[in-house]
Amino acid sequence: MDHNKLVLAQVFGSQIEADLAKSELESAGIDAMIQADRAGGMRDHLAWSGFGFKVLVREEDAATAREILHPPNEPRA
């Protein structure tokens, strides 16, 4: 994955939601990664109280990734 051009696809409130989204994107052939400040997994509350769990994708995959995560007939939160 080219880490120089990663963009935010969506932010989630929990690790589980972010893991499911990452898995869904990877099943569709889109490389994804999760970024969260959790102090090495020792302080999960940092991510929950801060910026959440960010799912990042390549810039060229961003539009498709957002479509996958937000189908047109499903309201956005």
Distance bins in CASP14 RR format, pairs under 12 A and 6 or more apart:
PFRMAT RR
TARGET T0000
AUTHOR 0000-0000-0000
RMODE 2
METHOD distances of the structure
MODEL  1
1 22 0 0 0 0 0 1 0 0 0 0 0
1 25 0 0 0 0 0 1 0 0 0 0 0
1 26 0 0 0 0 0 1 0 0 0 0 0
1 29 0 0 0 0 0 1 0 0 0 0 0
1 30 0 0 0 0 0 1 0 0 0 0 0
1 31 1 0 1 0 0 0 0 0 0 0 0
1 32 0 0 0 0 1 0 0 0 0 0 0
1 33 1 0 0 1 0 0 0 0 0 0 0
1 56 0 0 0 0 1 0 0 0 0 0 0
1 57 0 0 0 0 1 0 0 0 0 0 0
1 58 1 0 0 1 0 0 0 0 0 0 0
1 59 0 0 0 0 0 1 0 0 0 0 0
1 60 0 0 0 0 0 1 0 0 0 0 0
1 61 0 0 0 0 0 1 0 0 0 0 0
2 31 0 0 0 0 1 0 0 0 0 0 0
2 33 0 0 0 0 0 1 0 0 0 0 0
2 56 0 0 0 0 0 1 0 0 0 0 0
2 57 0 0 0 0 0 1 0 0 0 0 0
2 58 1 0 0 1 0 0 0 0 0 0 0
2 59 0 0 0 0 1 0 0 0 0 0 0
2 60 0 0 0 0 1 0 0 0 0 0 0
2 61 0 0 0 0 0 1 0 0 0 0 0
3 31 0 0 0 0 0 1 0 0 0 0 0
3 33 0 0 0 0 1 0 0 0 0 0 0
3 35 0 0 0 0 0 1 0 0 0 0 0
3 56 0 0 0 0 1 0 0 0 0 0 0
3 57 0 0 0 0 0 1 0 0 0 0 0
3 58 0 0 0 0 1 0 0 0 0 0 0
3 59 0 0 0 0 0 1 0 0 0 0 0
4 56 0 0 0 0 0 1 0 0 0 0 0
4 58 0 0 0 0 1 0 0 0 0 0 0
4 59 0 0 0 0 1 0 0 0 0 0 0
5 31 0 0 0 0 0 1 0 0 0 0 0
5 56 0 0 0 0 0 1 0 0 0 0 0
5 57 0 0 0 0 1 0 0 0 0 0 0
5 58 1 0 0 1 0 0 0 0 0 0 0
5 59 1 0 1 0 0 0 0 0 0 0 0
5 60 1 0 0 1 0 0 0 0 0 0 0
5 61 0 0 0 0 0 1 0 0 0 0 0
5 62 0 0 0 0 1 0 0 0 0 0 0
6 30 0 0 0 0 0 1 0 0 0 0 0
6 31 0 0 0 0 1 0 0 0 0 0 0
6 32 0 0 0 0 1 0 0 0 0 0 0
6 33 1 0 0 1 0 0 0 0 0 0 0
6 34 0 0 0 0 0 1 0 0 0 0 0
6 35 0 0 0 0 1 0 0 0 0 0 0
6 54 0 0 0 0 1 0 0 0 0 0 0
6 55 0 0 0 0 0 1 0 0 0 0 0
6 56 1 0 1 0 0 0 0 0 0 0 0
6 57 1 0 0 1 0 0 0 0 0 0 0
6 58 1 0 0 1 0 0 0 0 0 0 0
6 59 1 0 0 1 0 0 0 0 0 0 0
6 60 0 0 0 0 0 1 0 0 0 0 0
6 61 0 0 0 0 1 0 0 0 0 0 0
6 62 0 0 0 0 1 0 0 0 0 0 0
6 65 0 0 0 0 0 1 0 0 0 0 0
7 30 0 0 0 0 0 1 0 0 0 0 0
7 32 0 0 0 0 0 1 0 0 0 0 0
7 33 0 0 0 0 0 1 0 0 0 0 0
7 35 0 0 0 0 0 1 0 0 0 0 0
7 54 0 0 0 0 1 0 0 0 0 0 0
7 55 0 0 0 0 0 1 0 0 0 0 0
7 56 1 0 0 1 0 0 0 0 0 0 0
7 57 1 0 0 1 0 0 0 0 0 0 0
7 58 1 0 0 1 0 0 0 0 0 0 0
7 59 1 0 1 0 0 0 0 0 0 0 0
7 60 0 0 0 0 1 0 0 0 0 0 0
7 61 0 0 0 0 1 0 0 0 0 0 0
7 62 1 0 1 0 0 0 0 0 0 0 0
7 63 0 0 0 0 1 0 0 0 0 0 0
7 64 0 0 0 0 0 1 0 0 0 0 0
7 65 0 0 0 0 1 0 0 0 0 0 0
7 66 0 0 0 0 1 0 0 0 0 0 0
8 18 0 0 0 0 0 1 0 0 0 0 0
8 21 0 0 0 0 0 1 0 0 0 0 0
8 32 0 0 0 0 0 1 0 0 0 0 0
8 33 0 0 0 0 0 1 0 0 0 0 0
8 34 0 0 0 0 0 1 0 0 0 0 0
8 35 0 0 0 0 1 0 0 0 0 0 0
8 51 0 0 0 0 1 0 0 0 0 0 0
8 52 0 0 0 0 0 1 0 0 0 0 0
8 53 0 0 0 0 0 1 0 0 0 0 0
8 54 1 0 1 0 0 0 0 0 0 0 0
8 55 1 0 0 1 0 0 0 0 0 0 0
8 56 1 0 0 1 0 0 0 0 0 0 0
8 57 0 0 0 0 1 0 0 0 0 0 0
8 58 0 0 0 0 0 1 0 0 0 0 0
8 59 0 0 0 0 0 1 0 0 0 0 0
8 61 0 0 0 0 0 1 0 0 0 0 0
8 62 0 0 0 0 1 0 0 0 0 0 0
8 65 0 0 0 0 1 0 0 0 0 0 0
8 66 0 0 0 0 1 0 0 0 0 0 0
8 69 0 0 0 0 0 1 0 0 0 0 0
9 18 0 0 0 0 0 1 0 0 0 0 0
9 21 1 0 0 1 0 0 0 0 0 0 0
9 22 0 0 0 0 1 0 0 0 0 0 0
9 24 0 0 0 0 0 1 0 0 0 0 0
9 25 1 0 0 1 0 0 0 0 0 0 0
9 26 0 0 0 0 0 1 0 0 0 0 0
9 28 0 0 0 0 0 1 0 0 0 0 0
9 30 0 0 0 0 1 0 0 0 0 0 0
9 31 0 0 0 0 0 1 0 0 0 0 0
9 32 1 0 0 1 0 0 0 0 0 0 0
9 33 0 0 0 0 0 1 0 0 0 0 0
9 34 0 0 0 0 0 1 0 0 0 0 0
9 35 0 0 0 0 0 1 0 0 0 0 0
9 53 0 0 0 0 0 1 0 0 0 0 0
9 54 0 0 0 0 1 0 0 0 0 0 0
9 55 1 0 1 0 0 0 0 0 0 0 0
9 56 1 0 0 1 0 0 0 0 0 0 0
9 57 1 0 1 0 0 0 0 0 0 0 0
9 58 0 0 0 0 1 0 0 0 0 0 0
9 59 0 0 0 0 0 1 0 0 0 0 0
9 61 0 0 0 0 1 0 0 0 0 0 0
9 62 1 0 0 1 0 0 0 0 0 0 0
9 63 0 0 0 0 1 0 0 0 0 0 0
9 64 0 0 0 0 1 0 0 0 0 0 0
9 65 1 0 1 0 0 0 0 0 0 0 0
9 66 1 0 1 0 0 0 0 0 0 0 0
9 67 0 0 0 0 0 1 0 0 0 0 0
9 68 0 0 0 0 1 0 0 0 0 0 0
9 69 1 0 0 1 0 0 0 0 0 0 0
9 70 0 0 0 0 1 0 0 0 0 0 0
10 17 0 0 0 0 1 0 0 0 0 0 0
10 18 0 0 0 0 1 0 0 0 0 0 0
10 20 0 0 0 0 0 1 0 0 0 0 0
10 21 1 0 0 1 0 0 0 0 0 0 0
10 22 0 0 0 0 0 1 0 0 0 0 0
10 24 0 0 0 0 0 1 0 0 0 0 0
10 25 0 0 0 0 1 0 0 0 0 0 0
10 32 0 0 0 0 1 0 0 0 0 0 0
10 34 0 0 0 0 0 1 0 0 0 0 0
10 35 0 0 0 0 0 1 0 0 0 0 0
10 52 0 0 0 0 0 1 0 0 0 0 0
10 53 0 0 0 0 1 0 0 0 0 0 0
10 54 1 0 0 1 0 0 0 0 0 0 0
10 55 1 0 1 0 0 0 0 0 0 0 0
10 56 0 0 0 0 1 0 0 0 0 0 0
10 57 0 0 0 0 1 0 0 0 0 0 0
10 62 0 0 0 0 0 1 0 0 0 0 0
10 65 1 0 0 1 0 0 0 0 0 0 0
10 66 1 0 0 1 0 0 0 0 0 0 0
10 67 0 0 0 0 0 1 0 0 0 0 0
10 68 0 0 0 0 1 0 0 0 0 0 0
10 69 1 0 1 0 0 0 0 0 0 0 0
10 70 1 0 0 1 0 0 0 0 0 0 0
10 76 0 0 0 0 1 0 0 0 0 0 0
10 77 0 0 0 0 1 0 0 0 0 0 0
11 17 0 0 0 0 1 0 0 0 0 0 0
11 18 0 0 0 0 1 0 0 0 0 0 0
11 21 0 0 0 0 1 0 0 0 0 0 0
11 34 0 0 0 0 0 1 0 0 0 0 0
11 35 0 0 0 0 1 0 0 0 0 0 0
11 36 0 0 0 0 1 0 0 0 0 0 0
11 47 0 0 0 0 1 0 0 0 0 0 0
11 48 0 0 0 0 0 1 0 0 0 0 0
11 50 0 0 0 0 1 0 0 0 0 0 0
11 51 1 0 0 1 0 0 0 0 0 0 0
11 52 1 0 1 0 0 0 0 0 0 0 0
11 53 1 0 0 1 0 0 0 0 0 0 0
11 54 1 0 1 0 0 0 0 0 0 0 0
11 55 1 0 0 1 0 0 0 0 0 0 0
11 56 0 0 0 0 0 1 0 0 0 0 0
11 66 0 0 0 0 0 1 0 0 0 0 0
11 69 0 0 0 0 0 1 0 0 0 0 0
11 76 0 0 0 0 0 1 0 0 0 0 0
11 77 0 0 0 0 0 1 0 0 0 0 0
12 18 1 0 1 0 0 0 0 0 0 0 0
12 19 0 0 0 0 1 0 0 0 0 0 0
12 20 0 0 0 0 1 0 0 0 0 0 0
12 21 1 0 0 1 0 0 0 0 0 0 0
12 22 0 0 0 0 1 0 0 0 0 0 0
12 24 0 0 0 0 0 1 0 0 0 0 0
12 32 0 0 0 0 0 1 0 0 0 0 0
12 34 0 0 0 0 1 0 0 0 0 0 0
12 35 0 0 0 0 0 1 0 0 0 0 0
12 36 0 0 0 0 1 0 0 0 0 0 0
12 47 0 0 0 0 1 0 0 0 0 0 0
12 48 0 0 0 0 0 1 0 0 0 0 0
12 51 0 0 0 0 0 1 0 0 0 0 0
12 52 1 0 0 1 0 0 0 0 0 0 0
12 53 1 0 1 0 0 0 0 0 0 0 0
12 54 1 0 0 1 0 0 0 0 0 0 0
12 55 1 0 0 1 0 0 0 0 0 0 0
12 56 0 0 0 0 0 1 0 0 0 0 0
12 69 0 0 0 0 1 0 0 0 0 0 0
12 77 0 0 0 0 1 0 0 0 0 0 0
13 19 0 0 0 0 0 1 0 0 0 0 0
13 20 0 0 0 0 0 1 0 0 0 0 0
13 21 0 0 0 0 0 1 0 0 0 0 0
13 34 0 0 0 0 0 1 0 0 0 0 0
13 36 0 0 0 0 1 0 0 0 0 0 0
13 44 0 0 0 0 0 1 0 0 0 0 0
13 45 0 0 0 0 0 1 0 0 0 0 0
13 47 1 0 0 1 0 0 0 0 0 0 0
13 48 1 0 0 1 0 0 0 0 0 0 0
13 49 0 0 0 0 0 1 0 0 0 0 0
13 50 0 0 0 0 1 0 0 0 0 0 0
13 51 0 0 0 0 1 0 0 0 0 0 0
13 52 1 0 1 0 0 0 0 0 0 0 0
13 53 1 0 1 0 0 0 0 0 0 0 0
13 54 0 0 0 0 0 1 0 0 0 0 0
13 55 0 0 0 0 0 1 0 0 0 0 0
13 77 0 0 0 0 0 1 0 0 0 0 0
14 20 0 0 0 0 1 0 0 0 0 0 0
14 21 0 0 0 0 0 1 0 0 0 0 0
14 34 0 0 0 0 0 1 0 0 0 0 0
14 36 0 0 0 0 1 0 0 0 0 0 0
14 38 0 0 0 0 0 1 0 0 0 0 0
14 44 0 0 0 0 1 0 0 0 0 0 0
14 45 0 0 0 0 0 1 0 0 0 0 0
14 47 0 0 0 0 1 0 0 0 0 0 0
14 48 1 0 0 1 0 0 0 0 0 0 0
14 52 0 0 0 0 1 0 0 0 0 0 0
14 53 1 0 0 1 0 0 0 0 0 0 0
15 21 0 0 0 0 0 1 0 0 0 0 0
15 22 0 0 0 0 0 1 0 0 0 0 0
15 34 1 0 0 1 0 0 0 0 0 0 0
15 35 0 0 0 0 0 1 0 0 0 0 0
15 36 1 0 0 1 0 0 0 0 0 0 0
15 38 0 0 0 0 1 0 0 0 0 0 0
15 41 0 0 0 0 1 0 0 0 0 0 0
15 44 1 0 0 1 0 0 0 0 0 0 0
15 45 0 0 0 0 0 1 0 0 0 0 0
15 46 0 0 0 0 0 1 0 0 0 0 0
15 47 1 0 0 1 0 0 0 0 0 0 0
15 48 0 0 0 0 1 0 0 0 0 0 0
15 52 0 0 0 0 1 0 0 0 0 0 0
15 53 1 0 1 0 0 0 0 0 0 0 0
15 54 0 0 0 0 0 1 0 0 0 0 0
15 55 0 0 0 0 0 1 0 0 0 0 0
16 22 0 0 0 0 0 1 0 0 0 0 0
16 23 0 0 0 0 0 1 0 0 0 0 0
16 34 0 0 0 0 0 1 0 0 0 0 0
16 44 0 0 0 0 0 1 0 0 0 0 0
16 48 0 0 0 0 0 1 0 0 0 0 0
16 53 0 0 0 0 1 0 0 0 0 0 0
17 23 0 0 0 0 0 1 0 0 0 0 0
17 24 0 0 0 0 0 1 0 0 0 0 0
17 34 0 0 0 0 0 1 0 0 0 0 0
17 36 0 0 0 0 0 1 0 0 0 0 0
17 47 0 0 0 0 0 1 0 0 0 0 0
17 48 0 0 0 0 0 1 0 0 0 0 0
17 52 0 0 0 0 1 0 0 0 0 0 0
17 53 1 0 0 1 0 0 0 0 0 0 0
17 54 0 0 0 0 0 1 0 0 0 0 0
17 55 0 0 0 0 1 0 0 0 0 0 0
17 69 0 0 0 0 0 1 0 0 0 0 0
17 77 0 0 0 0 0 1 0 0 0 0 0
18 24 0 0 0 0 0 1 0 0 0 0 0
18 25 0 0 0 0 0 1 0 0 0 0 0
18 32 0 0 0 0 1 0 0 0 0 0 0
18 33 0 0 0 0 1 0 0 0 0 0 0
18 34 1 0 1 0 0 0 0 0 0 0 0
18 35 0 0 0 0 1 0 0 0 0 0 0
18 36 1 0 0 1 0 0 0 0 0 0 0
18 38 0 0 0 0 0 1 0 0 0 0 0
18 47 0 0 0 0 1 0 0 0 0 0 0
18 48 0 0 0 0 0 1 0 0 0 0 0
18 51 0 0 0 0 0 1 0 0 0 0 0
18 52 0 0 0 0 1 0 0 0 0 0 0
18 53 1 1 0 0 0 0 0 0 0 0 0
18 54 1 0 0 1 0 0 0 0 0 0 0
18 55 1 0 1 0 0 0 0 0 0 0 0
18 56 0 0 0 0 0 1 0 0 0 0 0
18 69 0 0 0 0 0 1 0 0 0 0 0
19 25 0 0 0 0 0 1 0 0 0 0 0
19 26 0 0 0 0 0 1 0 0 0 0 0
19 32 0 0 0 0 0 1 0 0 0 0 0
19 33 0 0 0 0 0 1 0 0 0 0 0
19 34 1 0 0 1 0 0 0 0 0 0 0
19 36 0 0 0 0 0 1 0 0 0 0 0
19 53 0 0 0 0 1 0 0 0 0 0 0
19 55 0 0 0 0 1 0 0 0 0 0 0
20 26 0 0 0 0 0 1 0 0 0 0 0
20 27 0 0 0 0 0 1 0 0 0 0 0
20 32 0 0 0 0 0 1 0 0 0 0 0
20 34 0 0 0 0 0 1 0 0 0 0 0
20 53 0 0 0 0 0 1 0 0 0 0 0
20 55 0 0 0 0 1 0 0 0 0 0 0
20 68 0 0 0 0 0 1 0 0 0 0 0
20 69 0 0 0 0 1 0 0 0 0 0 0
21 27 0 0 0 0 0 1 0 0 0 0 0
21 28 0 0 0 0 0 1 0 0 0 0 0
21 30 0 0 0 0 0 1 0 0 0 0 0
21 32 1 0 0 1 0 0 0 0 0 0 0
21 33 0 0 0 0 0 1 0 0 0 0 0
21 34 0 0 0 0 1 0 0 0 0 0 0
21 53 0 0 0 0 1 0 0 0 0 0 0
21 54 0 0 0 0 0 1 0 0 0 0 0
21 55 1 0 1 0 0 0 0 0 0 0 0
21 56 0 0 0 0 0 1 0 0 0 0 0
21 57 0 0 0 0 0 1 0 0 0 0 0
21 65 0 0 0 0 1 0 0 0 0 0 0
21 66 0 0 0 0 0 1 0 0 0 0 0
21 68 0 0 0 0 1 0 0 0 0 0 0
21 69 1 0 1 0 0 0 0 0 0 0 0
21 70 0 0 0 0 0 1 0 0 0 0 0
22 28 0 0 0 0 0 1 0 0 0 0 0
22 29 0 0 0 0 0 1 0 0 0 0 0
22 30 0 0 0 0 1 0 0 0 0 0 0
22 31 0 0 0 0 1 0 0 0 0 0 0
22 32 1 0 1 0 0 0 0 0 0 0 0
22 33 1 0 0 1 0 0 0 0 0 0 0
22 34 1 0 1 0 0 0 0 0 0 0 0
22 35 0 0 0 0 0 1 0 0 0 0 0
22 36 0 0 0 0 0 1 0 0 0 0 0
22 53 0 0 0 0 1 0 0 0 0 0 0
22 54 0 0 0 0 0 1 0 0 0 0 0
22 55 1 0 1 0 0 0 0 0 0 0 0
22 56 0 0 0 0 1 0 0 0 0 0 0
22 57 0 0 0 0 1 0 0 0 0 0 0
22 65 0 0 0 0 0 1 0 0 0 0 0
22 68 0 0 0 0 0 1 0 0 0 0 0
22 69 0 0 0 0 0 1 0 0 0 0 0
23 29 0 0 0 0 0 1 0 0 0 0 0
23 30 0 0 0 0 0 1 0 0 0 0 0
23 32 0 0 0 0 1 0 0 0 0 0 0
23 34 0 0 0 0 0 1 0 0 0 0 0
23 55 0 0 0 0 0 1 0 0 0 0 0
23 68 0 0 0 0 0 1 0 0 0 0 0
23 69 0 0 0 0 0 1 0 0 0 0 0
24 30 0 0 0 0 1 0 0 0 0 0 0
24 32 0 0 0 0 1 0 0 0 0 0 0
24 55 0 0 0 0 1 0 0 0 0 0 0
24 57 0 0 0 0 0 1 0 0 0 0 0
24 64 0 0 0 0 0 1 0 0 0 0 0
24 65 0 0 0 0 1 0 0 0 0 0 0
24 67 0 0 0 0 0 1 0 0 0 0 0
24 68 1 0 0 1 0 0 0 0 0 0 0
24 69 1 0 0 1 0 0 0 0 0 0 0
24 70 0 0 0 0 0 1 0 0 0 0 0
24 71 0 0 0 0 0 1 0 0 0 0 0
25 31 1 0 0 1 0 0 0 0 0 0 0
25 32 1 0 1 0 0 0 0 0 0 0 0
25 33 0 0 0 0 1 0 0 0 0 0 0
25 34 0 0 0 0 0 1 0 0 0 0 0
25 55 1 0 0 1 0 0 0 0 0 0 0
25 56 0 0 0 0 0 1 0 0 0 0 0
25 57 1 0 0 1 0 0 0 0 0 0 0
25 58 0 0 0 0 0 1 0 0 0 0 0
25 61 0 0 0 0 1 0 0 0 0 0 0
25 62 0 0 0 0 0 1 0 0 0 0 0
25 64 0 0 0 0 1 0 0 0 0 0 0
25 65 1 0 1 0 0 0 0 0 0 0 0
25 66 0 0 0 0 0 1 0 0 0 0 0
25 67 0 0 0 0 0 1 0 0 0 0 0
25 68 1 0 0 1 0 0 0 0 0 0 0
25 69 1 0 0 1 0 0 0 0 0 0 0
26 32 1 0 0 1 0 0 0 0 0 0 0
26 33 0 0 0 0 0 1 0 0 0 0 0
26 34 0 0 0 0 0 1 0 0 0 0 0
26 55 0 0 0 0 0 1 0 0 0 0 0
26 57 0 0 0 0 0 1 0 0 0 0 0
26 61 0 0 0 0 0 1 0 0 0 0 0
26 65 0 0 0 0 0 1 0 0 0 0 0
26 68 0 0 0 0 0 1 0 0 0 0 0
27 65 0 0 0 0 0 1 0 0 0 0 0
27 68 0 0 0 0 1 0 0 0 0 0 0
28 57 0 0 0 0 0 1 0 0 0 0 0
28 61 0 0 0 0 1 0 0 0 0 0 0
28 64 1 0 0 1 0 0 0 0 0 0 0
28 65 0 0 0 0 1 0 0 0 0 0 0
28 66 0 0 0 0 0 1 0 0 0 0 0
28 67 0 0 0 0 1 0 0 0 0 0 0
28 68 1 0 1 0 0 0 0 0 0 0 0
28 69 0 0 0 0 0 1 0 0 0 0 0
29 57 0 0 0 0 0 1 0 0 0 0 0
29 58 0 0 0 0 0 1 0 0 0 0 0
29 61 0 0 0 0 1 0 0 0 0 0 0
29 64 0 0 0 0 1 0 0 0 0 0 0
29 65 0 0 0 0 1 0 0 0 0 0 0
29 68 0 0 0 0 1 0 0 0 0 0 0
30 55 0 0 0 0 0 1 0 0 0 0 0
30 56 0 0 0 0 0 1 0 0 0 0 0
30 57 1 0 1 0 0 0 0 0 0 0 0
30 58 1 0 0 1 0 0 0 0 0 0 0
30 59 0 0 0 0 0 1 0 0 0 0 0
30 60 0 0 0 0 1 0 0 0 0 0 0
30 61 1 0 1 0 0 0 0 0 0 0 0
30 62 0 0 0 0 1 0 0 0 0 0 0
30 63 0 0 0 0 0 1 0 0 0 0 0
30 64 1 0 0 1 0 0 0 0 0 0 0
30 65 1 0 1 0 0 0 0 0 0 0 0
30 66 0 0 0 0 0 1 0 0 0 0 0
30 67 0 0 0 0 0 1 0 0 0 0 0
30 68 1 0 0 1 0 0 0 0 0 0 0
30 69 0 0 0 0 0 1 0 0 0 0 0
31 55 0 0 0 0 0 1 0 0 0 0 0
31 56 0 0 0 0 1 0 0 0 0 0 0
31 57 1 0 0 1 0 0 0 0 0 0 0
31 58 1 0 0 1 0 0 0 0 0 0 0
31 59 0 0 0 0 0 1 0 0 0 0 0
31 60 0 0 0 0 0 1 0 0 0 0 0
31 61 1 0 0 1 0 0 0 0 0 0 0
31 62 0 0 0 0 0 1 0 0 0 0 0
31 64 0 0 0 0 0 1 0 0 0 0 0
31 65 0 0 0 0 1 0 0 0 0 0 0
32 53 0 0 0 0 0 1 0 0 0 0 0
32 54 0 0 0 0 0 1 0 0 0 0 0
32 55 1 0 1 0 0 0 0 0 0 0 0
32 56 1 0 0 1 0 0 0 0 0 0 0
32 57 1 0 1 0 0 0 0 0 0 0 0
32 58 0 0 0 0 1 0 0 0 0 0 0
32 61 0 0 0 0 1 0 0 0 0 0 0
32 62 0 0 0 0 0 1 0 0 0 0 0
32 64 0 0 0 0 0 1 0 0 0 0 0
32 65 1 0 0 1 0 0 0 0 0 0 0
32 66 0 0 0 0 0 1 0 0 0 0 0
32 68 0 0 0 0 0 1 0 0 0 0 0
32 69 0 0 0 0 1 0 0 0 0 0 0
33 53 0 0 0 0 0 1 0 0 0 0 0
33 54 0 0 0 0 1 0 0 0 0 0 0
33 55 1 0 0 1 0 0 0 0 0 0 0
33 56 1 0 1 0 0 0 0 0 0 0 0
33 57 0 0 0 0 1 0 0 0 0 0 0
33 58 0 0 0 0 0 1 0 0 0 0 0
33 61 0 0 0 0 0 1 0 0 0 0 0
33 65 0 0 0 0 0 1 0 0 0 0 0
34 47 0 0 0 0 1 0 0 0 0 0 0
34 51 0 0 0 0 0 1 0 0 0 0 0
34 52 0 0 0 0 1 0 0 0 0 0 0
34 53 1 0 1 0 0 0 0 0 0 0 0
34 54 1 0 0 1 0 0 0 0 0 0 0
34 55 1 0 1 0 0 0 0 0 0 0 0
34 56 1 0 0 1 0 0 0 0 0 0 0
34 57 0 0 0 0 0 1 0 0 0 0 0
35 47 0 0 0 0 1 0 0 0 0 0 0
35 51 0 0 0 0 1 0 0 0 0 0 0
35 52 0 0 0 0 1 0 0 0 0 0 0
35 53 1 0 0 1 0 0 0 0 0 0 0
35 54 1 0 1 0 0 0 0 0 0 0 0
35 55 0 0 0 0 1 0 0 0 0 0 0
35 56 1 0 1 0 0 0 0 0 0 0 0
35 57 0 0 0 0 0 1 0 0 0 0 0
36 43 0 0 0 0 0 1 0 0 0 0 0
36 44 0 0 0 0 1 0 0 0 0 0 0
36 45 0 0 0 0 0 1 0 0 0 0 0
36 46 1 0 0 1 0 0 0 0 0 0 0
36 47 1 0 1 0 0 0 0 0 0 0 0
36 48 0 0 0 0 1 0 0 0 0 0 0
36 49 0 0 0 0 0 1 0 0 0 0 0
36 50 0 0 0 0 1 0 0 0 0 0 0
36 51 1 0 0 1 0 0 0 0 0 0 0
36 52 1 0 1 0 0 0 0 0 0 0 0
36 53 1 0 1 0 0 0 0 0 0 0 0
36 54 1 0 0 1 0 0 0 0 0 0 0
36 55 0 0 0 0 1 0 0 0 0 0 0
36 56 0 0 0 0 0 1 0 0 0 0 0
37 43 0 0 0 0 1 0 0 0 0 0 0
37 44 0 0 0 0 0 1 0 0 0 0 0
37 45 0 0 0 0 0 1 0 0 0 0 0
37 46 1 0 1 0 0 0 0 0 0 0 0
37 47 1 0 1 0 0 0 0 0 0 0 0
37 48 0 0 0 0 0 1 0 0 0 0 0
37 49 0 0 0 0 1 0 0 0 0 0 0
37 50 1 0 0 1 0 0 0 0 0 0 0
37 51 1 0 0 1 0 0 0 0 0 0 0
37 52 0 0 0 0 1 0 0 0 0 0 0
37 53 0 0 0 0 1 0 0 0 0 0 0
37 54 0 0 0 0 1 0 0 0 0 0 0
38 44 1 0 1 0 0 0 0 0 0 0 0
38 45 0 0 0 0 1 0 0 0 0 0 0
38 46 1 0 1 0 0 0 0 0 0 0 0
38 47 1 0 1 0 0 0 0 0 0 0 0
38 48 0 0 0 0 1 0 0 0 0 0 0
38 49 0 0 0 0 0 1 0 0 0 0 0
38 50 0 0 0 0 0 1 0 0 0 0 0
38 51 0 0 0 0 0 1 0 0 0 0 0
38 52 0 0 0 0 1 0 0 0 0 0 0
38 53 0 0 0 0 1 0 0 0 0 0 0
38 54 0 0 0 0 0 1 0 0 0 0 0
39 45 0 0 0 0 1 0 0 0 0 0 0
39 46 1 0 1 0 0 0 0 0 0 0 0
39 47 0 0 0 0 1 0 0 0 0 0 0
40 46 0 0 0 0 1 0 0 0 0 0 0
40 47 0 0 0 0 0 1 0 0 0 0 0
41 47 0 0 0 0 1 0 0 0 0 0 0
41 53 0 0 0 0 0 1 0 0 0 0 0
43 49 0 0 0 0 1 0 0 0 0 0 0
43 50 0 0 0 0 0 1 0 0 0 0 0
44 50 0 0 0 0 0 1 0 0 0 0 0
44 52 0 0 0 0 0 1 0 0 0 0 0
44 53 0 0 0 0 1 0 0 0 0 0 0
45 52 0 0 0 0 0 1 0 0 0 0 0
46 52 0 0 0 0 1 0 0 0 0 0 0
46 53 0 0 0 0 0 1 0 0 0 0 0
47 53 1 0 1 0 0 0 0 0 0 0 0
47 54 0 0 0 0 1 0 0 0 0 0 0
55 61 0 0 0 0 0 1 0 0 0 0 0
55 62 0 0 0 0 0 1 0 0 0 0 0
55 65 1 0 0 1 0 0 0 0 0 0 0
55 66 0 0 0 0 0 1 0 0 0 0 0
55 68 0 0 0 0 0 1 0 0 0 0 0
55 69 1 0 0 1 0 0 0 0 0 0 0
56 62 0 0 0 0 1 0 0 0 0 0 0
56 65 0 0 0 0 1 0 0 0 0 0 0
57 63 0 0 0 0 1 0 0 0 0 0 0
57 64 0 0 0 0 1 0 0 0 0 0 0
57 65 1 0 1 0 0 0 0 0 0 0 0
57 66 0 0 0 0 1 0 0 0 0 0 0
57 67 0 0 0 0 0 1 0 0 0 0 0
57 68 0 0 0 0 1 0 0 0 0 0 0
57 69 0 0 0 0 1 0 0 0 0 0 0
58 64 0 0 0 0 0 1 0 0 0 0 0
58 65 0 0 0 0 1 0 0 0 0 0 0
59 65 0 0 0 0 0 1 0 0 0 0 0
61 67 0 0 0 0 0 1 0 0 0 0 0
61 68 0 0 0 0 1 0 0 0 0 0 0
61 69 0 0 0 0 0 1 0 0 0 0 0
62 68 0 0 0 0 0 1 0 0 0 0 0
62 69 0 0 0 0 0 1 0 0 0 0 0
63 69 0 0 0 0 0 1 0 0 0 0 0
63 70 0 0 0 0 0 1 0 0 0 0 0
64 70 0 0 0 0 0 1 0 0 0 0 0
66 72 0 0 0 0 0 1 0 0 0 0 0
66 74 0 0 0 0 0 1 0 0 0 0 0
66 76 0 0 0 0 1 0 0 0 0 0 0
67 73 0 0 0 0 0 1 0 0 0 0 0
67 74 0 0 0 0 0 1 0 0 0 0 0
67 76 0 0 0 0 0 1 0 0 0 0 0
68 74 0 0 0 0 0 1 0 0 0 0 0
69 76 0 0 0 0 1 0 0 0 0 0 0
69 77 0 0 0 0 0 1 0 0 0 0 0
70 76 1 0 1 0 0 0 0 0 0 0 0
70 77 0 0 0 0 1 0 0 0 0 0 0
END
